[in-house]
Amino acid sequence: MRNTPKTHIKEIFTSIQGEGVCVGEKHIFVRFCKCNLKCAYCDTDFSYANAKEYTIDELYERLKDVNCETISFTGGEPLSDIEFLLEFLKRYKNKLNKKIYLETNGTLYQNFVQIIDFVDIVAMDIKLESATRQRNRYFENEKFLHLAQRKELFIKVVFDENINEAEIDEVARLAKTYKRGIILQPKMPINNNVNLYEIFEKFYSKHKDTRLICQTHKFLNLQ
């Protein structure tokens, strides 16, 4: 009997996508527990205590009849669960006949290349040290962007009042080099002392394909 991969999933729910270029679309969200980073602003409990364990077959049964065109794999960091994710997509991507949206921190590029052919759109976060209190991962981010050149991808940047010029320069450089759009996302709740337009203008002056989009689902009181 084949050993089937299992994983713990924090939650599965259907809602309106509140971030990025797909904002306003209906997605079904699959939130993985594992993550390779510990960002200061992360407010989600990713322990297994309140998570459910799934096999790939059980996850397929949970998703197959959902009236929704897009599955959003989020977390946590979905690519931390690459064995499970790869097997699931290999076996069921075509049967589900749904678009696969991957939200990732863009550091696990060696894992991403294993599922690249099964993913339709990528929301790649660049985690700024000024906001996350973790070192910048530009080397890994650039490796990821290089591998993803043939995929639909945008760069998401969560920022706060501590963002600095060096970070703006580097994000803009990566976006211009790989011809990707930037979605600026203020850290919530928004600090009233942050001049959002000024920060937007600093990015826009370096890379015109830049948009400022808050987490709209929070304003709509949605999950």
PyMOL CGO cylinders between C-alpha atoms (Angstrom):
from pymol import cmd
from pymol.cgo import CYLINDER

trace = [
    CYLINDER, 0.00, 0.00, 0.00, 1.40, 3.39, -1.00, 0.3, 1, 1, 1, 1, 1, 1,
    CYLINDER, 1.40, 3.39, -1.00, 2.40, 5.75, 1.80, 0.3, 1, 1, 1, 1, 1, 1,
    CYLINDER, 2.40, 5.75, 1.80, 0.16, 8.80, 1.26, 0.3, 1, 1, 1, 1, 1, 1,
    CYLINDER, 0.16, 8.80, 1.26, 1.47, 12.19, 2.45, 0.3, 1, 1, 1, 1, 1, 1,
    CYLINDER, 1.47, 12.19, 2.45, -0.46, 13.92, 5.21, 0.3, 1, 1, 1, 1, 1, 1,
    CYLINDER, -0.46, 13.92, 5.21, -0.40, 17.47, 6.47, 0.3, 1, 1, 1, 1, 1, 1,
    CYLINDER, -0.40, 17.47, 6.47, -2.05, 19.69, 9.05, 0.3, 1, 1, 1, 1, 1, 1,
    CYLINDER, -2.05, 19.69, 9.05, -4.25, 22.43, 7.62, 0.3, 1, 1, 1, 1, 1, 1,
    CYLINDER, -4.25, 22.43, 7.62, -5.32, 25.29, 9.84, 0.3, 1, 1, 1, 1, 1, 1,
    CYLINDER, -5.32, 25.29, 9.84, -8.52, 26.14, 8.02, 0.3, 1, 1, 1, 1, 1, 1,
    CYLINDER, -8.52, 26.14, 8.02, -10.38, 25.90, 4.73, 0.3, 1, 1, 1, 1, 1, 1,
    CYLINDER, -10.38, 25.90, 4.73, -12.93, 28.58, 3.93, 0.3, 1, 1, 1, 1, 1, 1,
    CYLINDER, -12.93, 28.58, 3.93, -14.52, 30.40, 1.02, 0.3, 1, 1, 1, 1, 1, 1,
    CYLINDER, -14.52, 30.40, 1.02, -14.36, 34.19, 0.93, 0.3, 1, 1, 1, 1, 1, 1,
    CYLINDER, -14.36, 34.19, 0.93, -13.51, 37.21, -1.20, 0.3, 1, 1, 1, 1, 1, 1,
    CYLINDER, -13.51, 37.21, -1.20, -9.83, 37.66, -2.04, 0.3, 1, 1, 1, 1, 1, 1,
    CYLINDER, -9.83, 37.66, -2.04, -8.85, 40.85, -0.23, 0.3, 1, 1, 1, 1, 1, 1,
    CYLINDER, -8.85, 40.85, -0.23, -5.27, 41.26, -1.41, 0.3, 1, 1, 1, 1, 1, 1,
    CYLINDER, -5.27, 41.26, -1.41, -3.23, 41.64, -4.57, 0.3, 1, 1, 1, 1, 1, 1,
    CYLINDER, -3.23, 41.64, -4.57, -4.21, 41.63, -8.22, 0.3, 1, 1, 1, 1, 1, 1,
    CYLINDER, -4.21, 41.63, -8.22, -7.13, 39.22, -7.71, 0.3, 1, 1, 1, 1, 1, 1,
    CYLINDER, -7.13, 39.22, -7.71, -8.83, 41.43, -5.11, 0.3, 1, 1, 1, 1, 1, 1,
    CYLINDER, -8.83, 41.43, -5.11, -12.60, 41.04, -5.22, 0.3, 1, 1, 1, 1, 1, 1,
    CYLINDER, -12.60, 41.04, -5.22, -12.59, 37.50, -6.62, 0.3, 1, 1, 1, 1, 1, 1,
    CYLINDER, -12.59, 37.50, -6.62, -14.17, 34.53, -4.88, 0.3, 1, 1, 1, 1, 1, 1,
    CYLINDER, -14.17, 34.53, -4.88, -11.51, 32.10, -3.68, 0.3, 1, 1, 1, 1, 1, 1,
    CYLINDER, -11.51, 32.10, -3.68, -11.44, 29.03, -1.51, 0.3, 1, 1, 1, 1, 1, 1,
    CYLINDER, -11.44, 29.03, -1.51, -8.55, 29.40, 0.91, 0.3, 1, 1, 1, 1, 1, 1,
    CYLINDER, -8.55, 29.40, 0.91, -6.46, 26.49, 2.15, 0.3, 1, 1, 1, 1, 1, 1,
    CYLINDER, -6.46, 26.49, 2.15, -4.27, 27.69, 5.01, 0.3, 1, 1, 1, 1, 1, 1,
    CYLINDER, -4.27, 27.69, 5.01, -1.24, 25.52, 5.78, 0.3, 1, 1, 1, 1, 1, 1,
    CYLINDER, -1.24, 25.52, 5.78, 0.29, 25.44, 9.26, 0.3, 1, 1, 1, 1, 1, 1,
    CYLINDER, 0.29, 25.44, 9.26, 4.00, 25.24, 8.49, 0.3, 1, 1, 1, 1, 1, 1,
    CYLINDER, 4.00, 25.24, 8.49, 6.22, 28.27, 7.84, 0.3, 1, 1, 1, 1, 1, 1,
    CYLINDER, 6.22, 28.27, 7.84, 9.97, 28.77, 7.55, 0.3, 1, 1, 1, 1, 1, 1,
    CYLINDER, 9.97, 28.77, 7.55, 9.80, 32.38, 8.80, 0.3, 1, 1, 1, 1, 1, 1,
    CYLINDER, 9.80, 32.38, 8.80, 8.57, 34.12, 11.96, 0.3, 1, 1, 1, 1, 1, 1,
    CYLINDER, 8.57, 34.12, 11.96, 7.45, 37.60, 10.93, 0.3, 1, 1, 1, 1, 1, 1,
    CYLINDER, 7.45, 37.60, 10.93, 6.82, 40.07, 13.73, 0.3, 1, 1, 1, 1, 1, 1,
    CYLINDER, 6.82, 40.07, 13.73, 3.44, 41.12, 12.34, 0.3, 1, 1, 1, 1, 1, 1,
    CYLINDER, 3.44, 41.12, 12.34, 2.07, 37.60, 11.88, 0.3, 1, 1, 1, 1, 1, 1,
    CYLINDER, 2.07, 37.60, 11.88, -0.95, 37.27, 14.16, 0.3, 1, 1, 1, 1, 1, 1,
    CYLINDER, -0.95, 37.27, 14.16, -1.96, 33.72, 13.22, 0.3, 1, 1, 1, 1, 1, 1,
    CYLINDER, -1.96, 33.72, 13.22, -1.56, 30.71, 15.49, 0.3, 1, 1, 1, 1, 1, 1,
    CYLINDER, -1.56, 30.71, 15.49, -0.09, 28.04, 13.25, 0.3, 1, 1, 1, 1, 1, 1,
    CYLINDER, -0.09, 28.04, 13.25, 0.23, 25.37, 15.93, 0.3, 1, 1, 1, 1, 1, 1,
    CYLINDER, 0.23, 25.37, 15.93, -1.34, 21.99, 15.20, 0.3, 1, 1, 1, 1, 1, 1,
    CYLINDER, -1.34, 21.99, 15.20, -3.59, 22.26, 18.26, 0.3, 1, 1, 1, 1, 1, 1,
    CYLINDER, -3.59, 22.26, 18.26, -6.58, 23.59, 16.33, 0.3, 1, 1, 1, 1, 1, 1,
    CYLINDER, -6.58, 23.59, 16.33, -5.64, 22.21, 12.91, 0.3, 1, 1, 1, 1, 1, 1,
    CYLINDER, -5.64, 22.21, 12.91, -7.04, 19.21, 11.06, 0.3, 1, 1, 1, 1, 1, 1,
    CYLINDER, -7.04, 19.21, 11.06, -4.89, 16.52, 9.49, 0.3, 1, 1, 1, 1, 1, 1,
    CYLINDER, -4.89, 16.52, 9.49, -5.62, 15.73, 5.84, 0.3, 1, 1, 1, 1, 1, 1,
    CYLINDER, -5.62, 15.73, 5.84, -4.45, 13.17, 3.35, 0.3, 1, 1, 1, 1, 1, 1,
    CYLINDER, -4.45, 13.17, 3.35, -4.32, 14.34, -0.26, 0.3, 1, 1, 1, 1, 1, 1,
    CYLINDER, -4.32, 14.34, -0.26, -7.45, 12.30, -1.01, 0.3, 1, 1, 1, 1, 1, 1,
    CYLINDER, -7.45, 12.30, -1.01, -9.32, 13.89, 1.89, 0.3, 1, 1, 1, 1, 1, 1,
    CYLINDER, -9.32, 13.89, 1.89, -8.35, 17.37, 0.75, 0.3, 1, 1, 1, 1, 1, 1,
    CYLINDER, -8.35, 17.37, 0.75, -9.57, 16.60, -2.75, 0.3, 1, 1, 1, 1, 1, 1,
    CYLINDER, -9.57, 16.60, -2.75, -12.92, 15.43, -1.38, 0.3, 1, 1, 1, 1, 1, 1,
    CYLINDER, -12.92, 15.43, -1.38, -13.17, 18.66, 0.61, 0.3, 1, 1, 1, 1, 1, 1,
    CYLINDER, -13.17, 18.66, 0.61, -12.48, 20.86, -2.43, 0.3, 1, 1, 1, 1, 1, 1,
    CYLINDER, -12.48, 20.86, -2.43, -13.95, 19.06, -5.43, 0.3, 1, 1, 1, 1, 1, 1,
    CYLINDER, -13.95, 19.06, -5.43, -17.54, 20.30, -5.18, 0.3, 1, 1, 1, 1, 1, 1,
    CYLINDER, -17.54, 20.30, -5.18, -16.90, 23.85, -3.99, 0.3, 1, 1, 1, 1, 1, 1,
    CYLINDER, -16.90, 23.85, -3.99, -18.58, 26.43, -6.23, 0.3, 1, 1, 1, 1, 1, 1,
    CYLINDER, -18.58, 26.43, -6.23, -15.43, 28.48, -6.77, 0.3, 1, 1, 1, 1, 1, 1,
    CYLINDER, -15.43, 28.48, -6.77, -13.00, 28.89, -9.66, 0.3, 1, 1, 1, 1, 1, 1,
    CYLINDER, -13.00, 28.89, -9.66, -9.78, 29.45, -7.69, 0.3, 1, 1, 1, 1, 1, 1,
    CYLINDER, -9.78, 29.45, -7.69, -8.02, 27.62, -4.87, 0.3, 1, 1, 1, 1, 1, 1,
    CYLINDER, -8.02, 27.62, -4.87, -5.71, 29.87, -2.87, 0.3, 1, 1, 1, 1, 1, 1,
    CYLINDER, -5.71, 29.87, -2.87, -2.94, 28.00, -1.08, 0.3, 1, 1, 1, 1, 1, 1,
    CYLINDER, -2.94, 28.00, -1.08, -1.78, 30.23, 1.75, 0.3, 1, 1, 1, 1, 1, 1,
    CYLINDER, -1.78, 30.23, 1.75, -0.35, 29.93, 5.22, 0.3, 1, 1, 1, 1, 1, 1,
    CYLINDER, -0.35, 29.93, 5.22, 1.98, 29.84, 6.87, 0.3, 1, 1, 1, 1, 1, 1,
    CYLINDER, 1.98, 29.84, 6.87, 4.08, 28.94, 3.90, 0.3, 1, 1, 1, 1, 1, 1,
    CYLINDER, 4.08, 28.94, 3.90, 2.58, 26.32, 1.55, 0.3, 1, 1, 1, 1, 1, 1,
    CYLINDER, 2.58, 26.32, 1.55, 5.99, 25.51, 0.05, 0.3, 1, 1, 1, 1, 1, 1,
    CYLINDER, 5.99, 25.51, 0.05, 7.12, 24.27, 3.47, 0.3, 1, 1, 1, 1, 1, 1,
    CYLINDER, 7.12, 24.27, 3.47, 4.75, 21.36, 2.82, 0.3, 1, 1, 1, 1, 1, 1,
    CYLINDER, 4.75, 21.36, 2.82, 6.16, 20.55, -0.60, 0.3, 1, 1, 1, 1, 1, 1,
    CYLINDER, 6.16, 20.55, -0.60, 5.82, 16.75, -0.46, 0.3, 1, 1, 1, 1, 1, 1,
    CYLINDER, 5.82, 16.75, -0.46, 2.10, 17.02, 0.28, 0.3, 1, 1, 1, 1, 1, 1,
    CYLINDER, 2.10, 17.02, 0.28, 1.48, 19.90, -2.10, 0.3, 1, 1, 1, 1, 1, 1,
    CYLINDER, 1.48, 19.90, -2.10, 3.33, 18.28, -5.00, 0.3, 1, 1, 1, 1, 1, 1,
    CYLINDER, 3.33, 18.28, -5.00, 1.53, 14.97, -4.67, 0.3, 1, 1, 1, 1, 1, 1,
    CYLINDER, 1.53, 14.97, -4.67, -1.83, 16.69, -4.33, 0.3, 1, 1, 1, 1, 1, 1,
    CYLINDER, -1.83, 16.69, -4.33, -1.36, 18.83, -7.44, 0.3, 1, 1, 1, 1, 1, 1,
    CYLINDER, -1.36, 18.83, -7.44, 0.06, 15.99, -9.52, 0.3, 1, 1, 1, 1, 1, 1,
    CYLINDER, 0.06, 15.99, -9.52, -2.89, 13.79, -8.70, 0.3, 1, 1, 1, 1, 1, 1,
    CYLINDER, -2.89, 13.79, -8.70, -5.77, 16.24, -8.62, 0.3, 1, 1, 1, 1, 1, 1,
    CYLINDER, -5.77, 16.24, -8.62, -5.02, 19.53, -10.42, 0.3, 1, 1, 1, 1, 1, 1,
    CYLINDER, -5.02, 19.53, -10.42, -6.67, 18.40, -13.66, 0.3, 1, 1, 1, 1, 1, 1,
    CYLINDER, -6.67, 18.40, -13.66, -9.60, 16.71, -11.90, 0.3, 1, 1, 1, 1, 1, 1,
    CYLINDER, -9.60, 16.71, -11.90, -10.39, 19.83, -9.89, 0.3, 1, 1, 1, 1, 1, 1,
    CYLINDER, -10.39, 19.83, -9.89, -10.29, 22.03, -13.00, 0.3, 1, 1, 1, 1, 1, 1,
    CYLINDER, -10.29, 22.03, -13.00, -9.64, 25.11, -10.85, 0.3, 1, 1, 1, 1, 1, 1,
    CYLINDER, -9.64, 25.11, -10.85, -7.06, 27.86, -11.00, 0.3, 1, 1, 1, 1, 1, 1,
    CYLINDER, -7.06, 27.86, -11.00, -4.24, 27.45, -8.46, 0.3, 1, 1, 1, 1, 1, 1,
    CYLINDER, -4.24, 27.45, -8.46, -3.20, 30.62, -6.66, 0.3, 1, 1, 1, 1, 1, 1,
    CYLINDER, -3.20, 30.62, -6.66, -0.06, 30.31, -4.52, 0.3, 1, 1, 1, 1, 1, 1,
    CYLINDER, -0.06, 30.31, -4.52, 0.77, 32.80, -1.79, 0.3, 1, 1, 1, 1, 1, 1,
    CYLINDER, 0.77, 32.80, -1.79, 4.42, 32.47, -0.79, 0.3, 1, 1, 1, 1, 1, 1,
    CYLINDER, 4.42, 32.47, -0.79, 7.22, 34.37, 0.88, 0.3, 1, 1, 1, 1, 1, 1,
    CYLINDER, 7.22, 34.37, 0.88, 9.43, 33.64, -2.13, 0.3, 1, 1, 1, 1, 1, 1,
    CYLINDER, 9.43, 33.64, -2.13, 12.31, 32.06, -0.24, 0.3, 1, 1, 1, 1, 1, 1,
    CYLINDER, 12.31, 32.06, -0.24, 11.83, 28.33, -0.93, 0.3, 1, 1, 1, 1, 1, 1,
    CYLINDER, 11.83, 28.33, -0.93, 12.66, 28.51, -4.63, 0.3, 1, 1, 1, 1, 1, 1,
    CYLINDER, 12.66, 28.51, -4.63, 13.95, 24.94, -4.78, 0.3, 1, 1, 1, 1, 1, 1,
    CYLINDER, 13.95, 24.94, -4.78, 10.55, 23.72, -3.60, 0.3, 1, 1, 1, 1, 1, 1,
    CYLINDER, 10.55, 23.72, -3.60, 8.67, 26.05, -5.94, 0.3, 1, 1, 1, 1, 1, 1,
    CYLINDER, 8.67, 26.05, -5.94, 10.36, 24.65, -9.04, 0.3, 1, 1, 1, 1, 1, 1,
    CYLINDER, 10.36, 24.65, -9.04, 8.86, 21.24, -8.23, 0.3, 1, 1, 1, 1, 1, 1,
    CYLINDER, 8.86, 21.24, -8.23, 5.28, 22.52, -8.58, 0.3, 1, 1, 1, 1, 1, 1,
    CYLINDER, 5.28, 22.52, -8.58, 5.78, 25.36, -11.05, 0.3, 1, 1, 1, 1, 1, 1,
    CYLINDER, 5.78, 25.36, -11.05, 3.85, 23.61, -13.82, 0.3, 1, 1, 1, 1, 1, 1,
    CYLINDER, 3.85, 23.61, -13.82, 0.76, 23.21, -11.61, 0.3, 1, 1, 1, 1, 1, 1,
    CYLINDER, 0.76, 23.21, -11.61, 0.50, 26.82, -10.42, 0.3, 1, 1, 1, 1, 1, 1,
    CYLINDER, 0.50, 26.82, -10.42, -1.43, 29.49, -12.35, 0.3, 1, 1, 1, 1, 1, 1,
    CYLINDER, -1.43, 29.49, -12.35, -0.69, 32.68, -10.40, 0.3, 1, 1, 1, 1, 1, 1,
    CYLINDER, -0.69, 32.68, -10.40, 1.83, 33.52, -7.68, 0.3, 1, 1, 1, 1, 1, 1,
    CYLINDER, 1.83, 33.52, -7.68, 1.58, 36.19, -5.01, 0.3, 1, 1, 1, 1, 1, 1,
    CYLINDER, 1.58, 36.19, -5.01, 5.21, 36.50, -3.88, 0.3, 1, 1, 1, 1, 1, 1,
    CYLINDER, 5.21, 36.50, -3.88, 5.83, 38.46, -0.70, 0.3, 1, 1, 1, 1, 1, 1,
    CYLINDER, 5.83, 38.46, -0.70, 9.10, 40.26, -0.22, 0.3, 1, 1, 1, 1, 1, 1,
    CYLINDER, 9.10, 40.26, -0.22, 9.45, 40.31, 3.55, 0.3, 1, 1, 1, 1, 1, 1,
    CYLINDER, 9.45, 40.31, 3.55, 11.09, 43.56, 4.65, 0.3, 1, 1, 1, 1, 1, 1,
    CYLINDER, 11.09, 43.56, 4.65, 13.34, 43.50, 7.68, 0.3, 1, 1, 1, 1, 1, 1,
    CYLINDER, 13.34, 43.50, 7.68, 11.84, 46.82, 8.80, 0.3, 1, 1, 1, 1, 1, 1,
    CYLINDER, 11.84, 46.82, 8.80, 8.40, 45.20, 9.15, 0.3, 1, 1, 1, 1, 1, 1,
    CYLINDER, 8.40, 45.20, 9.15, 9.17, 41.54, 9.92, 0.3, 1, 1, 1, 1, 1, 1,
    CYLINDER, 9.17, 41.54, 9.92, 12.19, 42.02, 12.25, 0.3, 1, 1, 1, 1, 1, 1,
    CYLINDER, 12.19, 42.02, 12.25, 13.87, 39.24, 10.28, 0.3, 1, 1, 1, 1, 1, 1,
    CYLINDER, 13.87, 39.24, 10.28, 16.75, 39.62, 7.89, 0.3, 1, 1, 1, 1, 1, 1,
    CYLINDER, 16.75, 39.62, 7.89, 15.94, 40.45, 4.29, 0.3, 1, 1, 1, 1, 1, 1,
    CYLINDER, 15.94, 40.45, 4.29, 15.91, 37.48, 1.92, 0.3, 1, 1, 1, 1, 1, 1,
    CYLINDER, 15.91, 37.48, 1.92, 16.68, 39.25, -1.35, 0.3, 1, 1, 1, 1, 1, 1,
    CYLINDER, 16.68, 39.25, -1.35, 19.03, 36.51, -2.56, 0.3, 1, 1, 1, 1, 1, 1,
    CYLINDER, 19.03, 36.51, -2.56, 16.31, 33.87, -2.24, 0.3, 1, 1, 1, 1, 1, 1,
    CYLINDER, 16.31, 33.87, -2.24, 13.69, 36.26, -3.64, 0.3, 1, 1, 1, 1, 1, 1,
    CYLINDER, 13.69, 36.26, -3.64, 15.76, 36.84, -6.76, 0.3, 1, 1, 1, 1, 1, 1,
    CYLINDER, 15.76, 36.84, -6.76, 16.35, 33.12, -7.27, 0.3, 1, 1, 1, 1, 1, 1,
    CYLINDER, 16.35, 33.12, -7.27, 12.60, 32.63, -7.00, 0.3, 1, 1, 1, 1, 1, 1,
    CYLINDER, 12.60, 32.63, -7.00, 11.83, 35.40, -9.49, 0.3, 1, 1, 1, 1, 1, 1,
    CYLINDER, 11.83, 35.40, -9.49, 14.36, 34.02, -11.95, 0.3, 1, 1, 1, 1, 1, 1,
    CYLINDER, 14.36, 34.02, -11.95, 12.75, 30.57, -11.85, 0.3, 1, 1, 1, 1, 1, 1,
    CYLINDER, 12.75, 30.57, -11.85, 9.24, 32.01, -12.13, 0.3, 1, 1, 1, 1, 1, 1,
    CYLINDER, 9.24, 32.01, -12.13, 9.80, 34.12, -15.22, 0.3, 1, 1, 1, 1, 1, 1,
    CYLINDER, 9.80, 34.12, -15.22, 7.25, 32.20, -17.31, 0.3, 1, 1, 1, 1, 1, 1,
    CYLINDER, 7.25, 32.20, -17.31, 4.52, 32.36, -14.65, 0.3, 1, 1, 1, 1, 1, 1,
    CYLINDER, 4.52, 32.36, -14.65, 1.95, 35.02, -13.81, 0.3, 1, 1, 1, 1, 1, 1,
    CYLINDER, 1.95, 35.02, -13.81, 3.38, 36.59, -10.66, 0.3, 1, 1, 1, 1, 1, 1,
    CYLINDER, 3.38, 36.59, -10.66, 3.22, 39.81, -8.70, 0.3, 1, 1, 1, 1, 1, 1,
    CYLINDER, 3.22, 39.81, -8.70, 5.32, 41.08, -5.80, 0.3, 1, 1, 1, 1, 1, 1,
    CYLINDER, 5.32, 41.08, -5.80, 3.53, 41.95, -2.57, 0.3, 1, 1, 1, 1, 1, 1,
    CYLINDER, 3.53, 41.95, -2.57, 5.21, 44.17, 0.02, 0.3, 1, 1, 1, 1, 1, 1,
    CYLINDER, 5.21, 44.17, 0.02, 3.80, 44.58, 3.53, 0.3, 1, 1, 1, 1, 1, 1,
    CYLINDER, 3.80, 44.58, 3.53, 5.26, 47.73, 5.04, 0.3, 1, 1, 1, 1, 1, 1,
    CYLINDER, 5.26, 47.73, 5.04, 4.97, 50.06, 8.01, 0.3, 1, 1, 1, 1, 1, 1,
    CYLINDER, 4.97, 50.06, 8.01, 6.44, 53.39, 9.12, 0.3, 1, 1, 1, 1, 1, 1,
    CYLINDER, 6.44, 53.39, 9.12, 9.89, 51.82, 9.46, 0.3, 1, 1, 1, 1, 1, 1,
    CYLINDER, 9.89, 51.82, 9.46, 10.40, 51.15, 5.75, 0.3, 1, 1, 1, 1, 1, 1,
    CYLINDER, 10.40, 51.15, 5.75, 13.64, 52.65, 4.49, 0.3, 1, 1, 1, 1, 1, 1,
    CYLINDER, 13.64, 52.65, 4.49, 15.14, 53.85, 1.22, 0.3, 1, 1, 1, 1, 1, 1,
    CYLINDER, 15.14, 53.85, 1.22, 17.44, 50.85, 0.82, 0.3, 1, 1, 1, 1, 1, 1,
    CYLINDER, 17.44, 50.85, 0.82, 14.46, 48.47, 0.97, 0.3, 1, 1, 1, 1, 1, 1,
    CYLINDER, 14.46, 48.47, 0.97, 12.49, 50.55, -1.54, 0.3, 1, 1, 1, 1, 1, 1,
    CYLINDER, 12.49, 50.55, -1.54, 15.48, 50.60, -3.91, 0.3, 1, 1, 1, 1, 1, 1,
    CYLINDER, 15.48, 50.60, -3.91, 15.99, 46.84, -3.74, 0.3, 1, 1, 1, 1, 1, 1,
    CYLINDER, 15.99, 46.84, -3.74, 12.33, 45.90, -4.19, 0.3, 1, 1, 1, 1, 1, 1,
    CYLINDER, 12.33, 45.90, -4.19, 12.05, 48.28, -7.14, 0.3, 1, 1, 1, 1, 1, 1,
    CYLINDER, 12.05, 48.28, -7.14, 15.23, 46.83, -8.67, 0.3, 1, 1, 1, 1, 1, 1,
    CYLINDER, 15.23, 46.83, -8.67, 13.89, 43.29, -8.45, 0.3, 1, 1, 1, 1, 1, 1,
    CYLINDER, 13.89, 43.29, -8.45, 10.52, 44.29, -9.86, 0.3, 1, 1, 1, 1, 1, 1,
    CYLINDER, 10.52, 44.29, -9.86, 12.07, 46.15, -12.79, 0.3, 1, 1, 1, 1, 1, 1,
    CYLINDER, 12.07, 46.15, -12.79, 14.61, 43.43, -13.53, 0.3, 1, 1, 1, 1, 1, 1,
    CYLINDER, 14.61, 43.43, -13.53, 11.95, 40.73, -13.74, 0.3, 1, 1, 1, 1, 1, 1,
    CYLINDER, 11.95, 40.73, -13.74, 9.18, 43.00, -15.08, 0.3, 1, 1, 1, 1, 1, 1,
    CYLINDER, 9.18, 43.00, -15.08, 6.77, 42.37, -12.23, 0.3, 1, 1, 1, 1, 1, 1,
    CYLINDER, 6.77, 42.37, -12.23, 4.12, 44.55, -10.67, 0.3, 1, 1, 1, 1, 1, 1,
    CYLINDER, 4.12, 44.55, -10.67, 4.39, 45.66, -7.06, 0.3, 1, 1, 1, 1, 1, 1,
    CYLINDER, 4.39, 45.66, -7.06, 1.41, 45.62, -4.70, 0.3, 1, 1, 1, 1, 1, 1,
    CYLINDER, 1.41, 45.62, -4.70, 2.08, 47.76, -1.62, 0.3, 1, 1, 1, 1, 1, 1,
    CYLINDER, 2.08, 47.76, -1.62, 0.10, 46.61, 1.41, 0.3, 1, 1, 1, 1, 1, 1,
    CYLINDER, 0.10, 46.61, 1.41, 0.18, 48.70, 4.59, 0.3, 1, 1, 1, 1, 1, 1,
    CYLINDER, 0.18, 48.70, 4.59, 0.52, 46.66, 7.76, 0.3, 1, 1, 1, 1, 1, 1,
    CYLINDER, 0.52, 46.66, 7.76, -2.79, 46.54, 9.60, 0.3, 1, 1, 1, 1, 1, 1,
    CYLINDER, -2.79, 46.54, 9.60, -4.03, 48.34, 11.59, 0.3, 1, 1, 1, 1, 1, 1,
    CYLINDER, -4.03, 48.34, 11.59, -2.74, 51.32, 9.64, 0.3, 1, 1, 1, 1, 1, 1,
    CYLINDER, -2.74, 51.32, 9.64, -0.67, 53.77, 11.67, 0.3, 1, 1, 1, 1, 1, 1,
    CYLINDER, -0.67, 53.77, 11.67, -2.15, 57.23, 11.13, 0.3, 1, 1, 1, 1, 1, 1,
    CYLINDER, -2.15, 57.23, 11.13, 1.35, 58.69, 11.23, 0.3, 1, 1, 1, 1, 1, 1,
    CYLINDER, 1.35, 58.69, 11.23, 2.33, 56.82, 8.06, 0.3, 1, 1, 1, 1, 1, 1,
    CYLINDER, 2.33, 56.82, 8.06, 2.10, 58.89, 4.89, 0.3, 1, 1, 1, 1, 1, 1,
    CYLINDER, 2.10, 58.89, 4.89, 0.92, 56.16, 2.52, 0.3, 1, 1, 1, 1, 1, 1,
    CYLINDER, 0.92, 56.16, 2.52, 0.94, 58.36, -0.54, 0.3, 1, 1, 1, 1, 1, 1,
    CYLINDER, 0.94, 58.36, -0.54, 4.52, 59.46, 0.10, 0.3, 1, 1, 1, 1, 1, 1,
    CYLINDER, 4.52, 59.46, 0.10, 5.68, 55.84, 0.35, 0.3, 1, 1, 1, 1, 1, 1,
    CYLINDER, 5.68, 55.84, 0.35, 3.70, 54.97, -2.78, 0.3, 1, 1, 1, 1, 1, 1,
    CYLINDER, 3.70, 54.97, -2.78, 5.35, 57.85, -4.66, 0.3, 1, 1, 1, 1, 1, 1,
    CYLINDER, 5.35, 57.85, -4.66, 8.82, 56.64, -3.67, 0.3, 1, 1, 1, 1, 1, 1,
    CYLINDER, 8.82, 56.64, -3.67, 8.10, 53.25, -5.22, 0.3, 1, 1, 1, 1, 1, 1,
    CYLINDER, 8.10, 53.25, -5.22, 6.27, 54.72, -8.21, 0.3, 1, 1, 1, 1, 1, 1,
    CYLINDER, 6.27, 54.72, -8.21, 9.19, 57.02, -9.06, 0.3, 1, 1, 1, 1, 1, 1,
    CYLINDER, 9.19, 57.02, -9.06, 11.36, 53.91, -9.43, 0.3, 1, 1, 1, 1, 1, 1,
    CYLINDER, 11.36, 53.91, -9.43, 8.83, 51.45, -10.89, 0.3, 1, 1, 1, 1, 1, 1,
    CYLINDER, 8.83, 51.45, -10.89, 5.61, 52.60, -12.52, 0.3, 1, 1, 1, 1, 1, 1,
    CYLINDER, 5.61, 52.60, -12.52, 3.87, 49.23, -12.22, 0.3, 1, 1, 1, 1, 1, 1,
    CYLINDER, 3.87, 49.23, -12.22, 3.09, 49.86, -8.55, 0.3, 1, 1, 1, 1, 1, 1,
    CYLINDER, 3.09, 49.86, -8.55, -0.27, 49.84, -6.78, 0.3, 1, 1, 1, 1, 1, 1,
    CYLINDER, -0.27, 49.84, -6.78, -1.32, 50.50, -3.18, 0.3, 1, 1, 1, 1, 1, 1,
    CYLINDER, -1.32, 50.50, -3.18, -4.00, 48.06, -1.98, 0.3, 1, 1, 1, 1, 1, 1,
    CYLINDER, -4.00, 48.06, -1.98, -4.99, 47.63, 1.66, 0.3, 1, 1, 1, 1, 1, 1,
    CYLINDER, -4.99, 47.63, 1.66, -6.40, 44.35, 2.99, 0.3, 1, 1, 1, 1, 1, 1,
    CYLINDER, -6.40, 44.35, 2.99, -9.88, 45.05, 1.68, 0.3, 1, 1, 1, 1, 1, 1,
    CYLINDER, -9.88, 45.05, 1.68, -11.48, 42.01, 3.34, 0.3, 1, 1, 1, 1, 1, 1,
    CYLINDER, -11.48, 42.01, 3.34, -10.81, 43.57, 6.74, 0.3, 1, 1, 1, 1, 1, 1,
    CYLINDER, -10.81, 43.57, 6.74, -12.73, 46.70, 5.78, 0.3, 1, 1, 1, 1, 1, 1,
    CYLINDER, -12.73, 46.70, 5.78, -15.58, 44.48, 4.58, 0.3, 1, 1, 1, 1, 1, 1,
    CYLINDER, -15.58, 44.48, 4.58, -15.46, 42.49, 7.84, 0.3, 1, 1, 1, 1, 1, 1,
    CYLINDER, -15.46, 42.49, 7.84, -14.77, 39.25, 5.95, 0.3, 1, 1, 1, 1, 1, 1,
    CYLINDER, -14.77, 39.25, 5.95, -12.42, 36.42, 6.85, 0.3, 1, 1, 1, 1, 1, 1,
]
cmd.load_cgo(trace, "trace")
